[in-house]
């Protein structure tokens, strides 16, 4: 059977192509601020996600302009300079990155590096006086998350985590149905996200760079879904890890099953894997249900409830996420997906790893 790369799986049928305004109980995006100058953003790390998703999304935003890039590869910088008309003075290496503090063209830095590098570059960006978006997972430990939040607060800059699905209509509707008790109190949430990972030499399979395996990569989406569909924070977790290929996954986990308990009595059952394609969110409430399948990829997503199919807009997730952060800066308000949101997920992930090690229920 063919192995798929992460990009193959997540972009399975392409990105959403239309940028629409969608009111949300999790946040609002796509606002225009009259004659306000566009905010300049620099992408730190020019890999697949930056090149094929963030850069095109930035072209759809009204309040951002792609002003700078940061990379350790000169050829990549040259390519981006030519494609997006980026001046030399707005191009940086990892060595001279701190000098970005003097660049008035750049208001925001988006950190799109391997997970273990998030901590360093968010803190460096904050010290440079730049607002920061950090791709998920926020970091590889609770301690790192706390230090990142503290650094941004000290520098008086805003911090947002790349939780694009908070601005995606199908996931927004799942959150609304659950939190507003559209079908009564939520009793069970089933959430799963996994794919067959390809190249065994990639950074995602190295713990020193990724911090973990499938859980850090796509399992975090399943955690998020259980949280925003109940509107609650889990209080305890049990978890089990399975490996069918101990050579390929010698450094990180392959598949994890976990179960979370919530204060209301709701429970969630979740799976993440680098060995199997799975992507589903199911909410079972007292008087009905909601299912998203596919639920977390780049789109288009699909959903239905016990009342029928969901007919919702198809949007560019990244553009919606970016516009919301622009609004946060221009209106001087906190992001709904700020550092505290990233910290909450990391506390859960650490508890899941503890539960695997102990074989017991762990408090969060």
Buried (B, 14 or more C-beta within 10 A) or exposed (E): EEBBBBBEBBBBEEBBEEBBBBEBBBBBBBBEBEEEEBBBBBBBBBBBBBBBBBBBBBEBBBBBBBBBBBBEEEEBBEBBBEEBEBEEEBBBEBEEBEEBEEBEBBBBBBBBBBBBBBBBBBBBBBBBBBBBBBBBBBBBBBEBBBBBBEBBEEBEBBBBBBBBBBBBBBBBBBBBBBBEBBBEEBBBBBBBBBBBBBEEEBBBBBBEBBBBBBBBBBBBBBBBBBBBBBBBEBEBBBBEBEBEEEEBBEEBBBBBBBBBBBEEEBBBBBBBBBBBEBBBBBBBBEEBBBBBBBBBBBBBBBBEBEEEEBEBBBBBBBBBBBBBBBBBBBEEEEBBBBBBBBBBBBBBBBBBBBBBEEEEEBEB
